[in-house]
Every structure is written in structure tokens, then in C-alpha cells.
Amino acid sequence: MKHVLPSPERLIRTNYRIVLPADLELLRNGPEMTEDGPVFLELQAGRYGLVTGPAEAGGELHIAVVRTVHAEDSLPGISTAFASCPFAIVLQDGKPAGYIAARDVIEAAVQAHRHLEAYFSATLEALNPDVAITIIDEDGRVAGWTTGAEHMFSIQKNEIIGKPASDFFPVDRLQSLKTLETGESVQKKLHRPRQDMFVLINSEPVTLDGGIIGAVAAESDLSTQMKLHQELLQMTSKVHHLQKEVAMLSPSPSNDPFQHIKGTSPAIKNSIATIKKISTTKATVLIQGESGTGKELFAQAIHRCREAADAPFIAINCGAIPGALFESELFGYEKGAFSGADPKGKKGKIELASGGTLFLDEIGEMPLEMQVKMLRVLQEKNYFPVGGTKLKQADCRIIAATNRDLKKMIAEGAFREDLYYRLNVVSMDIPPLLDRKEDIYELTQSFLHEFSLVYGRHIQSFTPDVFEDLLQYDWPGNIRELRNTIERLVIFSTDGEVKREYLPANIYTGDQKNGAAGQTPDPRNKADLDGAQFQARLDEYERSLLQQLLETYGGNKLAVAKRLGISRATLYNKLKRLQL
């Protein structure tokens, strides 16, 4: 490409002549340039010179030493070869193959720079116009400022290019300057370049020869989203109340298979696009992702994209079933199959999923002896119930999910390699919340809506500093942790106002900032509760509410899960944690 420096081979000239010392008298009248090019003098083996001036009376000729370079050298590497002479002889296999002129190197470098500058400018302007790109040099002066930056900060290029960034923004709010000084690289960090502005920023140092020569920052404006969110919260109190009343009438479910997958980030868009491709076939799918990313929601979306509305979706948590019961749970059993069995026999999960989808959650926890039998189901599409002698057909799609590294488990002998490849016909990775922080707004809104209905809270205020903490946090528990956090906020917001001090201690940063400013410490100390007491009281309240729901629905956990808008696996985990 024209913006790349050419190789020295492309600059080699062959119109030259080399003479020996015996022919030195021919050059007495001065430097000789033939019509074919320069004439070099071979001083001794491997050393060359160029006559640069005539000899004074009885004196010696003026001869400049000509450096030699190799054809495989880089252009920057040979740029120092022209200190004493405008030419350099190129050696190939130890013999002269031509020469390179300094003017050709300079012209090639200038042209490459011009092309690179044109590509660079066009690339910056082709980026998302909603993203502001700022580039500063080693002196903290603005070297690059995109159209997106003009729109976001209302500063034109001709006003800021070449000037210190600190002339336009407070020094303590310039992440790019911090990156320039410390080399710190940040990804999707909440940042406030101005008091009234919230952005999500990526910042990287620009390095050259081991030193930092500048910094690049990419910022996405969140201020508008936060203002709209506040307005939305203030307008939805009555709407939530009406929706609660409508929900009691058991409305028909939406036909949108992606209704429970919230977010508009590129990572989520890619996941949805993958689901749409997967859903055109009935191939086995392996879903991988960290705990709490919502793998079952994605499995349900794959199911709903292809199967009829009345097709069964049967989920089984491989880590929640004792090994001795696993086979009967999965394959079912015939009457009299073992002591204590139901006299009528029992259908297994595979048979219950017939015509639909069997979801094997936490597949990495499946016992090894069951992995062999599961492999047969995948290969032969049939199985024997426990105590049975008649083959049954496995007429269901199988979707497996795990948060474990199956390849590592294979190496350790804890998971069968042949089963892994049978399951991994089509695979998809669910991104952690850390990689899709821009979705926190939409997820928060969805959870606020959900829990305001469950707990009868009409949330009217959600302050920006709460969002600041939510966006700063890394969410190791992913969406499940965010959901639990929003549930906690709703529970404590008895007056309809979500306050920062309601956040869990590991997310709340108010006292850190207040302490730095010399203000009073954590206002939650007014409650005279430490973290453990606080969590215990919250668990007690949540346990009471779940008991009421279980009593209302006669112990039907599926009905409770649907009422809360969560998966059965999530409900089971919650009940297990609360010892219900």
C-alpha cells in the first residue's frame, strides 16, 4: 500500500560504475558522473568512496566514504547511511547490486507520510459520529480532534488543534493527560470531562521506541441517556401501577424471542445475530460464558426462534442433581425399576422435551459415567429408560451451557473429549457485563420496572451518582449481580427515591470521594449496621417475600419464576441461597 514505506530493493538504482585505485588518475579533474550515473572508487575489498572535489596542486583527491547497506535492511535502518555521502551501495550476497540515493529515500518517506496522513484523517472521520476521538502529543497539545468531538464538546477543530488540552478542560478531569503521564490504559471507564457531562472512555498511550509520545481517547456521551432516564423514571410511576394490574390478568406472552435479552451494545448485537443463524437449523449448541451472564435466556431465545409456541423447553441443571439420580432424571424409568420408584414409572427430561428443546445447564458438572450415555443420545438419537428394554427416540434439540473451561477439564480427565466435540457443533460465547457496560442503562431500567411491580414501589428518582458507581464497578457476578443490586435498591427506596447509600459496600464509592474531599464518611453509618448485618436483614426480607409468593402459587416454582420474570434456574439458586 502507498502509505507503507517501500523496501530498499524498490529504490535500488543500477546506473553506476565502480573503478579501481589504478584508475584513480581518471578522476583527478573532480567527481565524475557518467551519463549512466555516479562512479564509485573501490578503496579496498568491501569499502568504497566517491570523489567529491578535485585535488589541489600536488595534493590528494577529496574522497567521501560511501556506506554499504544490505537489500534486506529496512528503510529506517539505512537512513543513517547518508551522513557523509548522498549515496549508499547495496550489497546482495556480499557483492554490489546497485546504489540508493538519499533523495529517493527522502521522497519515498515524504510520499508515504502524505498517504498515511490521508488514510489517518479519513479513518478518524469514518468512525461513529457519536464517538469523540481526541489525540494529544507529548506536550499535552491537541493533535487530533474529530467531528464527533466537535459535536460533543462544541469546540471546533480550528479552535483547539495545536493548543494545550488543559486550556479547554480542567486538568484533573483529563483522562488523556493521565494516560500520557502514567501510561495507564483504560477501557469503558466512566469519566466526567466536565461537571455536567458523563462519558464512557477508552484511553491508550501512544508509544515509540519504548517511550510515550502521546495519548488517544475515545469518548461516548452518556449525559443525554442519563437525562432521558431521569425523565423516564419520573413519568413511569403510574404506568407501572397500571402494568401491575394488567399483569394480574395473565396477558399473552410476546412473540419476540429476544424480549428478555436487553442491550444494544455491539457484543449483544453480535450474539443476537449468531442466534438468528443458529435458529435456522436444529444443530446442537454449546453456550459458554461466565456465571450470571444469562446463558439460559439465550438458550430460550434459540428455542423460541425456531420451535412452535407450544413446544416444550425443558431445563436441567447438571450441577444440582445427585449423581445417583441423574440417569433416572434424564432418561426416566419403567415401573418397578428400583426400590422406591413410582409404581407407574416416570418420564425423563429427554422424553418431556420431545418436539422441543432440552437445555443442559452447567454441562461441565455432569458425572463422567453419564457423559458416556449422553454421548450415545447425541450420536444415535435414542436411549433406554432405567429398567427398560425398549429403545426410545430422542426427538429434541439439545443446548448445553457452561461457565467452565471444558478444554482444560478434558486435559485433566474430568470431561470427555468426544462429548465435547458432539456438543460443540455450534458454539457461542456470551459476553460478560464488563465488556458491555453501555447496556447497564437499559438493563437497569428493565430491572427497575420489574421490581417496582414486584414490591409495589413507584421509583421516581434515580440520581446520576448511583449510575456513576454502577458504571465504575466491574460486575464479576455479571447481569445476575446487577439484577440483585437493582432489586436491593428498589427494596430500600420506600419513598420512591433511589439513593447512593443504598448500594452494596463493594459498589458504593461515595465515602471514598467524600473522604478525599474532607467531607463526612459513609452516610449508611446512620443505620448502625455493618455489611454482614445489612445483608442479613436484606436476605430476611427477601426470604419472607418469596415465601409469600410460594404460598400464593401453592408451591409452584415455575409459576413463581414467571411471576418474577426470571428463569427457574435463577429462582432455584435464590431459594438455595436463602435456604428455602
C-alpha positions in Angstrom: 0.0 0.0 0.0 1.2 3.5 -0.7 1.1 4.6 2.9 3.7 1.9 3.7 7.4 2.7 3.3 8.9 0.8 0.3 11.5 -1.8 0.7 15.1 -0.7 -0.2 15.0 -3.2 -3.1 12.4 -0.9 -4.8 14.8 2.1 -4.6 17.9 0.4 -6.0 19.5 2.1 -9.0 21.8 0.3 -11.3 23.2 3.1 -13.4 26.6 3.3 -11.8 30.3 2.3 -12.3 33.0 1.1 -9.9 36.7 1.8 -10.7 39.8 0.5 -9.0 42.6 2.6 -7.4 44.7 2.0 -10.6 42.2 4.2 -12.5 42.4 7.0 -9.9 44.1 9.4 -12.4 41.0 9.4 -14.5 39.2 11.2 -11.6 41.8 13.9 -11.0 39.7 16.5 -12.5 36.9 16.1 -10.0 33.9 14.0 -9.1 32.9 12.1 -12.2 29.3 11.4 -13.1 28.9 9.5 -16.3 25.7 9.5 -18.3 24.9 6.3 -16.6 25.2 7.6 -13.1 27.9 8.0 -10.3 31.3 6.5 -10.4 32.5 4.9 -7.2 36.1 4.1 -6.2 36.8 0.7 -4.6 39.3 1.6 -1.9 39.7 -1.9 -0.7 37.6 -5.1 -0.5 34.2 -4.1 0.8 35.0 -0.3 1.1 34.0 2.3 -1.4 34.4 6.0 -1.9 33.1 8.9 -4.1 35.3 11.7 -5.4 33.7 14.9 -4.2 36.3 17.5 -5.4 39.5 17.9 -7.4 42.9 17.7 -5.9 44.8 20.8 -5.0 48.2 21.3 -6.7 50.2 18.2 -5.8 47.6 17.1 -3.2 45.2 14.3 -2.7 41.7 13.9 -4.2 38.7 14.7 -1.9 37.0 11.4 -1.4 33.9 10.7 0.7 33.3 7.3 2.2 30.3 5.5 0.8 28.5 3.4 3.3 27.2 -0.1 2.3 23.8 -1.5 3.2 22.0 -4.8 2.5 19.0 -5.3 0.3 17.0 -6.9 3.2 17.5 -3.9 5.5 14.5 -1.7 6.4 14.3 1.9 5.0 14.5 3.4 8.5 17.6 1.2 9.1 19.5 2.5 6.2 18.5 6.2 6.7 21.8 6.8 8.7 23.9 5.6 5.8 24.0 9.1 4.1 25.9 11.0 6.8 29.0 11.6 4.6 27.7 10.8 1.1 24.3 11.2 -0.7 24.7 7.6 -2.0 24.8 4.1 -0.4 25.9 1.0 -2.1 23.6 -2.0 -1.8 25.1 -5.4 -1.2 23.5 -8.7 -2.2 25.4 -11.9 -1.3 28.3 -9.7 -0.4 28.6 -8.1 -3.8 27.4 -4.6 -5.0 23.9 -4.8 -6.7 23.4 -1.1 -7.1 23.1 2.0 -5.1 20.4 4.0 -3.3 20.3 7.8 -3.4 19.4 9.9 -0.3 16.9 12.0 -2.4 15.0 8.8 -3.3 14.7 7.8 0.3 13.5 11.3 1.3 10.9 11.4 -1.5 9.6 7.9 -0.6 9.3 8.8 3.1 7.5 12.1 2.3 5.1 10.3 0.0 4.4 7.6 2.5 3.8 10.2 5.2 1.3 12.1 2.9 -0.6 8.9 2.1 -0.6 7.8 5.8 -1.9 11.2 6.9 -4.7 11.0 4.3 -5.6 7.5 5.4 -5.4 8.5 9.1 -7.7 11.6 8.7 -10.3 9.6 6.7 -10.3 6.8 9.3 -10.9 9.2 12.1 -13.8 10.8 10.3 -15.3 7.4 9.3 -15.7 6.4 12.9 -19.0 6.6 14.7 -20.0 10.3 14.7 -21.4 9.8 18.3 -17.9 9.0 19.5 -15.3 11.8 20.2 -11.7 10.9 19.3 -9.0 13.1 20.9 -5.3 12.8 20.3 -2.7 14.7 22.3 1.0 14.9 21.8 3.8 14.5 24.3 3.4 18.2 25.3 -0.3 17.8 26.1 -1.3 19.7 22.9 -4.3 18.5 20.9 -3.1 16.8 17.7 -6.3 15.2 16.6 -10.0 16.3 17.0 -12.8 14.5 15.2 -16.2 15.8 14.0 -17.7 13.7 16.9 -15.6 15.7 19.3 -16.8 18.9 17.8 -20.4 17.9 18.3 -19.9 16.5 21.8 -17.9 19.4 23.3 -19.0 22.3 21.0 -15.3 23.1 20.2 -14.3 23.5 16.5 -11.0 21.9 15.2 -9.5 25.3 14.3 -10.1 26.4 17.9 -8.3 23.6 19.6 -5.8 21.9 17.3 -2.3 22.7 18.4 -3.3 24.1 21.7 -3.0 22.6 25.2 -6.0 20.4 26.1 -5.8 22.0 29.6 -6.9 25.3 28.1 -10.4 23.8 27.4 -10.9 21.2 30.2 -9.9 21.1 33.9 -6.6 19.2 34.3 -8.0 16.9 36.9 -10.7 15.8 34.5 -8.5 15.0 31.5 -8.0 11.2 31.4 -5.8 11.6 28.3 -3.3 13.6 30.3 -3.3 10.9 33.0 -2.6 8.3 30.3 0.2 10.5 28.9 1.8 10.9 32.3 1.4 7.3 33.6 0.9 5.1 30.6 -2.4 4.0 32.1 -4.7 2.2 29.7 -8.4 2.3 30.5 -11.4 0.6 28.8 -15.1 1.6 29.1 -14.4 3.7 32.2 -17.0 6.3 33.4 -15.4 9.7 33.0 -16.5 13.3 33.6 -14.6 15.7 31.4 -16.9 18.5 32.7 -19.0 18.8 35.7 -22.3 18.4 33.8 -21.1 15.6 31.4 -20.8 11.9 31.7 -18.9 9.8 29.1 -17.7 6.3 28.7 -14.0 6.5 27.8 -11.3 4.3 26.3 -7.8 5.7 26.5 -4.5 4.4 25.2 -0.9 5.7 25.3 1.0 6.2 22.1 4.4 4.6 22.4 7.5 4.8 20.2 10.9 3.3 20.9 9.9 2.5 24.5 8.7 6.0 25.3 5.2 7.6 25.5 4.8 10.3 22.8 1.1 10.9 23.1 -2.3 9.6 24.0 -5.6 8.7 22.3 -9.0 8.9 23.9 -12.4 7.7 22.6 -15.4 9.0 24.4 -19.1 8.1 24.1 -21.6 10.6 25.6 -23.8 9.3 28.3 -25.2 12.6 29.6 -28.3 12.5 27.3 -29.1 8.9 28.2 -28.9 9.8 31.9 -31.2 12.8 31.5 -33.7 10.8 29.5 -33.5 8.0 32.1 -34.4 10.5 34.8 -37.3 11.9 32.8 -38.5 8.3 32.1 -38.4 7.4 35.8 -40.5 10.4 36.7 -43.1 9.6 34.0 -43.5 5.8 34.6 -44.8 5.6 38.2 -48.5 5.5 37.1 -47.6 3.4 34.1 -46.0 0.7 36.3 -49.1 0.7 38.5 -51.3 0.0 35.5 -48.9 -2.6 34.2 -49.1 -4.4 37.5 -52.9 -4.5 37.3 -52.7 -5.8 33.7 -50.1 -8.4 34.6 -52.6 -9.9 37.0 -54.9 -10.7 34.1 -52.2 -13.0 32.6 -51.7 -11.4 29.2 -50.5 -13.4 26.3 -46.7 -13.5 26.0 -44.8 -11.6 23.4 -43.8 -13.3 20.2 -40.4 -11.6 20.2 -37.8 -14.3 21.0 -35.4 -11.7 22.2 -37.7 -9.8 24.5 -35.7 -10.8 27.6 -32.3 -10.0 26.1 -31.6 -6.4 26.9 -29.0 -4.2 25.4 -27.8 -2.6 22.2 -24.1 -2.9 22.5 -22.1 -4.4 19.6 -21.4 -7.5 21.7 -25.2 -8.2 22.2 -26.0 -7.4 18.6 -23.4 -10.0 17.5 -24.9 -12.6 19.9 -28.4 -12.0 18.6 -27.1 -12.3 15.0 -25.5 -15.6 15.9 -28.8 -16.8 17.4 -30.6 -16.0 14.2 -28.1 -18.0 12.2 -28.2 -20.9 14.7 -32.0 -21.0 14.7 -32.2 -21.9 11.0 -31.1 -25.5 11.9 -31.7 -28.0 14.7 -28.0 -28.5 15.4 -26.6 -29.0 18.9 -25.4 -25.7 20.5 -22.8 -25.1 23.2 -23.2 -21.8 25.1 -20.2 -20.6 27.0 -20.0 -17.6 29.3 -19.2 -16.5 32.8 -21.6 -17.2 35.6 -24.5 -14.7 35.7 -24.4 -13.7 32.0 -27.8 -15.1 31.3 -27.0 -18.3 29.3 -30.5 -19.7 29.9 -32.1 -16.6 28.4 -30.0 -17.1 25.2 -31.0 -20.8 25.1 -34.6 -19.8 25.4 -34.2 -17.3 22.6 -32.7 -20.1 20.3 -35.6 -22.3 21.2 -38.3 -19.6 20.5 -36.7 -18.6 17.2 -37.4 -22.0 15.7 -39.9 -24.0 17.7 -43.6 -23.6 17.9 -45.2 -21.7 20.7 -46.3 -24.9 22.5 -43.1 -26.8 22.0 -41.5 -27.7 25.4 -38.4 -26.1 26.7 -37.0 -28.4 29.5 -34.1 -27.2 31.6 -32.0 -29.4 33.8 -29.1 -28.1 36.0 -26.4 -30.8 35.8 -24.8 -29.5 39.0 -28.0 -29.6 41.1 -28.8 -33.4 40.6 -27.1 -36.1 42.7 -25.1 -38.5 40.6 -27.2 -41.5 41.7 -30.4 -39.8 40.4 -29.0 -38.3 37.3 -29.8 -41.2 34.9 -33.4 -41.6 36.0 -33.9 -37.8 35.8 -32.6 -37.6 32.3 -33.8 -40.9 30.8 -36.8 -41.7 33.1 -37.5 -45.2 34.4 -40.0 -48.0 34.0 -42.3 -49.2 36.8 -40.5 -51.4 39.3 -37.1 -50.3 38.0 -35.7 -49.9 41.5 -36.8 -49.8 45.1 -38.8 -46.6 46.0 -39.6 -45.9 42.3 -43.0 -44.6 41.3 -45.1 -47.7 40.5 -46.3 -46.1 37.3 -42.8 -45.2 36.1 -41.6 -41.7 35.2 -40.8 -39.9 32.1 -37.3 -38.5 31.8 -36.3 -35.0 30.8 -35.4 -36.1 27.3 -38.9 -37.5 26.7 -40.5 -34.4 28.3 -38.5 -32.3 25.8 -39.8 -34.3 22.8 -40.6 -32.0 19.9 -38.8 -29.1 21.7 -35.5 -28.3 23.4 -33.6 -29.9 26.2 -31.3 -27.4 28.0 -28.4 -28.9 29.9 -27.2 -26.1 32.1 -23.7 -26.5 33.8 -22.8 -29.4 31.5 -19.3 -29.4 33.0 -20.8 -30.8 36.2 -22.2 -33.9 34.5 -20.8 -37.1 36.1 -18.3 -38.9 33.8 -20.4 -42.1 33.7 -23.4 -40.0 32.5 -21.3 -38.3 29.8 -20.8 -41.7 28.1 -24.6 -42.2 28.0 -25.2 -38.7 26.9 -22.8 -39.2 24.0 -24.9 -42.1 22.8 -28.0 -40.0 22.8 -26.3 -37.4 20.7 -24.9 -40.0 18.3 -27.7 -42.5 18.0 -30.7 -40.2 18.9 -32.1 -43.0 21.1 -31.8 -44.3 24.7 -33.1 -46.9 27.2 -35.0 -45.7 30.2 -33.8 -47.1 33.5 -35.0 -50.7 33.9 -36.4 -50.6 30.3 -35.7 -52.9 27.4 -37.3 -50.8 24.6 -35.4 -48.1 22.8 -36.9 -44.6 22.9 -36.2 -41.9 20.4 -34.6 -38.6 21.5 -36.6 -36.2 19.4 -35.4 -32.9 20.8 -32.8 -30.3 20.2 -30.0 -30.2 22.8 -28.5 -26.9 24.0 -25.7 -27.1 26.6 -24.2 -24.3 28.7 -21.2 -24.0 30.9 -19.1 -21.4 32.7 -16.2 -23.7 33.0 -13.2 -24.2 30.6 -14.1 -27.6 29.1 -10.8 -27.9 27.2 -9.0 -27.6 30.5 -11.3 -30.2 32.0 -10.6 -32.5 29.1 -6.8 -32.2 29.8 -7.5 -33.0 33.4 -9.6 -36.0 32.6 -12.8 -34.5 34.0 -14.7 -34.2 30.8 -14.9 -36.5 27.7 -13.3 -35.1 24.6 -15.7 -36.9 22.2 -18.7 -35.5 24.1 -17.2 -32.0 23.9 -17.0 -32.2 20.1 -20.5 -33.6 19.8 -21.9 -30.8 21.9 -19.8 -28.1 20.2 -21.4 -28.4 16.7 -22.3 -24.7 17.0 -20.9 -22.6 19.8 -21.5 -19.1 21.0 -19.8 -17.0 23.8 -21.9 -14.8 25.9 -20.1 -11.5 26.7 -19.6 -10.6 30.4 -21.2 -7.3 31.6 -17.7 -5.8 31.9 -17.5 -5.9 28.0 -20.9 -4.3 27.5 -21.2 -1.6 30.2 -23.1 0.6 27.7 -26.0 -1.8 28.3 -26.2 -1.1 32.0 -28.8 1.7 31.4 -31.2 -0.5 29.6 -30.7 -3.4 32.0 -31.2 -1.1 35.0 -34.4 0.3 33.5 -35.7 -3.2 32.9 -34.9 -4.4 36.4 -36.4 -1.2 38.0 -39.6 -1.8 36.1 -39.7 -5.5 37.1 -39.0 -4.9 40.8 -41.2 -1.9 41.1 -44.1 -4.2 40.2 -43.0 -7.0 42.5 -42.5 -4.8 45.5 -45.1 -2.1 44.8 -42.5 0.6 44.7 -43.0 3.6 42.4 -39.5 4.7 41.6 -39.4 8.4 40.8 -35.8 9.4 41.2 -32.5 7.7 40.3 -29.6 10.1 40.9 -26.6 10.3 38.4 -24.2 9.4 41.2 -25.8 6.0 41.6 -25.2 5.4 37.8 -21.6 6.6 38.3 -21.0 3.8 40.8 -22.8 1.2 38.7 -20.6 2.1 35.7 -17.4 2.2 37.6 -17.9 -1.3 39.0 -16.5 -4.3 37.1 -19.5 -6.7 37.8 -17.8 -10.0 38.4 -21.2 -11.5 39.0 -22.4 -10.1 35.7 -26.1 -9.5 35.0 -27.2 -11.6 37.9 -25.2 -9.3 40.3 -26.6 -6.2 38.6 -30.2 -7.6 38.9 -29.7 -8.3 42.6 -28.3 -4.9 43.1 -31.3 -3.2 41.5 -33.6 -5.4 43.5 -31.9 -4.2 46.7 -32.1 -0.5 45.6 -35.9 -0.9 44.9 -36.5 -2.6 48.3 -34.8 0.2 50.2 -36.4 3.0 48.1 -39.6 3.2 50.2 -40.0 6.9 49.3 -39.6 6.3 45.6 -36.0 7.8 45.5 -33.0 5.6 44.8 -30.1 6.9 46.8 -26.4 6.2 46.6 -26.1 4.9 50.1 -28.5 2.0 49.3 -25.8 0.5 47.1 -23.8 -2.6 48.4 -20.5 -1.7 50.1 -18.4 -3.2 47.3 -20.1 -0.9 44.7 -20.6 2.3 46.7 -17.8 4.8 46.3 -19.3 7.8 47.9 -17.3 7.6 51.1 -14.1 7.3 49.2 -14.8 10.5 47.3 -16.2 12.3 50.3 -13.1 11.3 52.3 -10.9 12.7 49.6 -12.8 16.0 49.8 -12.7 16.1 53.6 -16.4 15.5 53.9 -18.3 13.2 56.3 -17.9 9.4 55.9 -20.5 6.9 54.5 -24.0 8.1 55.4 -25.1 4.4 55.8 -23.4 4.5 59.2 -26.6 6.2 60.4 -28.3 2.8 60.4 -25.6 1.4 62.7 -25.3 -1.7 60.5 -22.1 -3.3 59.3 -22.0 -5.1 55.9 -22.9 -8.5 57.3 -25.8 -7.2 59.4 -27.1 -5.2 56.4 -27.0 -8.2 54.1 -28.6 -10.5 56.7 -31.5 -8.1 57.1 -31.9 -7.9 53.3 -31.9 -11.7 53.0 -34.5 -12.0 55.7 -36.8 -9.6 53.9 -36.3 -11.3 50.6 -36.9 -14.7 52.1 -40.2 -13.5 53.6 -41.4 -12.2 50.2 -40.5 -15.4 48.4 -42.4 -17.5 51.0 -45.5 -15.4 50.4 -45.2 -15.9 46.6 -44.7 -19.7 47.1 -47.8 -19.9 49.3 -49.8 -17.8 46.8 -49.0 -20.2 43.9 -49.2 -23.3 46.0 -45.5 -24.1 45.8 -45.5 -24.0 42.0 -41.9 -22.7 41.4 -42.5 -22.3 37.6 -45.4 -20.0 38.3 -43.3 -18.0 40.8 -40.4 -17.7 38.3 -42.8 -16.5 35.6 -44.4 -14.0 38.0 -41.0 -12.6 38.9 -39.9 -12.6 35.2 -36.8 -14.8 36.0 -35.7 -18.2 34.9 -36.3 -21.3 37.0 -32.5 -21.8 37.4 -32.2 -18.2 38.9 -35.2 -18.9 41.2 -33.6 -22.2 42.3 -30.3 -20.5 43.1 -32.1 -17.8 45.0 -34.1 -20.4 47.0 -31.0 -22.4 47.7 -29.1 -19.3 48.9 -31.9 -18.3 51.2 -32.3 -22.0 52.4 -36.0 -22.2 51.3 
